[in-house]
Amino acid sequence: MLAFVGRVARQVGLPLLVVVLPWMALSVPILSLPLGFPWNQTVVYRIQMLGLDIPVYLEGLAWGFTWPLRIGVTISAALLFYLTTQQTALVAMLFKFRMPFRFIYMVAATLQMIPLMVDEVRSIYQAQLARGLRTDVGIIKKLWNFLTLVVPLTLSSLGKVQTRAIALESRGFSAPVAKTVLYDIRFKRVDYVFFACMAAATVYLGFLYVTEGYSPIVHLRYLLLG
Amino acid sequence: MAVSKVQYPISVEGFTYSYPSKPYVLRDISFKVERGEAVGIIGPNGAGKSTLCRALNGLVPHFYGGRMSGRIYVAGMDTLKHTVAELSTKVGLVFQEPETQLSGLALTVEDEISFGLSMLGYPKEVILDRTREAIEKVGLKGLEHRSPFELSGGQQQRLAIATVLAMKPEVIVLDEPAAQLDPLGKSQVFDVLRELLREGSTILVAEHEIEELATFTHRLILLDGGRILCDGSSRHVLRQVERLKSSGVDPPSVTELAHLVKTVCRMRLEDYPITVEEAVGLFAELLEGGRI
């Protein structure tokens, strides 16, 4: 819902679909069928197929759905943060919270690095294509191809980190003085309300987790089978 | 601190340096740079140009470690006794690659320029003033709110110069600032340097290509194998064509042409031209005199 408010629903939704749905398609059958998931106890359905009688377990079924959903929550939270946060505001806020400047730099620089890394990956990929990297290959070979991107990317990033450290150093990054941040940030009433709601929700969910011990094994049986 | 050293923006005295992994990159380097002087450091790859540049703002040895002897004074400050951050207001170092010297924190050109001053904790008004001034000097007006990553190479390099200008350094040191730029970017960068020089800045440029350098430096230092082979006025250094070539440095084409005219055609030339304009004058004279 927040994604719609921030007008980034498409960017958030697409990766979610791509990651979560196939994951479910894999995890649901693997966990719910008798393939060794240790917590399977309750049989909810029996599949009659090829003369075999295959039980479907509730615990596995529930885990198969919740696990990818949890990953989905993490991904969507990260994407929402990345796509909607104004970096200057973020820096100004962290600064206001008196975070150490090195930490602030780490957060902000990570956000800035993402598009640069994407560019880098693209140019490495094109270079590898130009040198005869085959793309019309099977899945195993594709994974191998992935290595040909990751290795140069890691190496070039390491080199760049060194250069950047030098550049930062020569611009007084580690000067032992209070830094100046040019942007000022002021909390409006909306911000306080939002923060309060978030805090309340976190406390409530934490409470639920501790008391109910949310785990589909205990919980869903209680919900569905009474 | 001796009083005499304060007079020189840069004073290098018997400087010898070894990286932890590479011995004697620089050997017994000594020179002084006068205020308002433009000095070019020339030499082949691996001659120690970059190391020398990095020694001037204290990155060598503070960042790299290694062993050194001798002293470097920048605006009277011993680079060994002051941190790189302290030296950053005295020496502005511009690197070869435009992209890697961006802070990675700034979203706009303006932010990028103010970054260094913010790091040193200057008050906000001073930062904004100096940023505006630096933008004007390098001719990036109108691009203040662009992302630094969207600029062309030449613009990025001018941005890099602006970031050090905002610190109001005594000396601007540039390490092959034009090496990765296209011809247009190159000429933009050198135009900015010429302008700064006119305003009285002290500039030290390490460059591989001499052609542009010859048009505005007063003095050249030829570095090879970590030693100073030749140090003198640009004209004096450039006319030693054979010596430059044996060090793997290409003298300006016009100088080389004049040298060949002299040696091959056995003509008597008083002096070699070092810029195209001078060459036009000289050869026009020769042609009119019917000597060629």
Chai-1 contact restraints between the chains, C-beta under 6 A:
chainA,res_idxA,chainB,res_idxB,connection_type,confidence,min_distance_angstrom,max_distance_angstrom,comment,restraint_id
A,Q87,B,L107,contact,1.0,0.0,6.0,A-B,restraint_1
A,A108,B,L105,contact,1.0,0.0,6.0,A-B,restraint_2
A,A109,B,G104,contact,1.0,0.0,6.0,A-B,restraint_3
A,Q112,B,G104,contact,1.0,0.0,6.0,A-B,restraint_4
A,K160,B,T100,contact,1.0,0.0,6.0,A-B,restraint_5
A,T163,B,T100,contact,1.0,0.0,6.0,A-B,restraint_6
A,R164,B,T100,contact,1.0,0.0,6.0,A-B,restraint_7
A,A167,B,Q101,contact,1.0,0.0,6.0,A-B,restraint_8
A,E169,B,F63,contact,1.0,0.0,6.0,A-B,restraint_9
A,E169,B,V84,contact,1.0,0.0,6.0,A-B,restraint_10
A,S170,B,N57,contact,1.0,0.0,6.0,A-B,restraint_11
A,S170,B,V84,contact,1.0,0.0,6.0,A-B,restraint_12
A,S170,B,S88,contact,1.0,0.0,6.0,A-B,restraint_13
A,S170,B,L93,contact,1.0,0.0,6.0,A-B,restraint_14
A,R171,B,S88,contact,1.0,0.0,6.0,A-B,restraint_15
A,R171,B,G116,contact,1.0,0.0,6.0,A-B,restraint_16
A,G172,B,A85,contact,1.0,0.0,6.0,A-B,restraint_17
A,G172,B,S88,contact,1.0,0.0,6.0,A-B,restraint_18
A,G172,B,G116,contact,1.0,0.0,6.0,A-B,restraint_19
A,G172,B,M119,contact,1.0,0.0,6.0,A-B,restraint_20
A,G172,B,L120,contact,1.0,0.0,6.0,A-B,restraint_21
A,F173,B,M119,contact,1.0,0.0,6.0,A-B,restraint_22
A,S174,B,A85,contact,1.0,0.0,6.0,A-B,restraint_23
A,A175,B,A85,contact,1.0,0.0,6.0,A-B,restraint_24
A,A175,B,M119,contact,1.0,0.0,6.0,A-B,restraint_25
A,A175,B,L120,contact,1.0,0.0,6.0,A-B,restraint_26
A,V177,B,G121,contact,1.0,0.0,6.0,A-B,restraint_27
A,A178,B,G121,contact,1.0,0.0,6.0,A-B,restraint_28
A,K179,B,S118,contact,1.0,0.0,6.0,A-B,restraint_29
A,K179,B,M119,contact,1.0,0.0,6.0,A-B,restraint_30
A,K179,B,G121,contact,1.0,0.0,6.0,A-B,restraint_31
A,T180,B,S118,contact,1.0,0.0,6.0,A-B,restraint_32
A,T180,B,G121,contact,1.0,0.0,6.0,A-B,restraint_33
A,T180,B,Y122,contact,1.0,0.0,6.0,A-B,restraint_34
A,L182,B,S114,contact,1.0,0.0,6.0,A-B,restraint_35
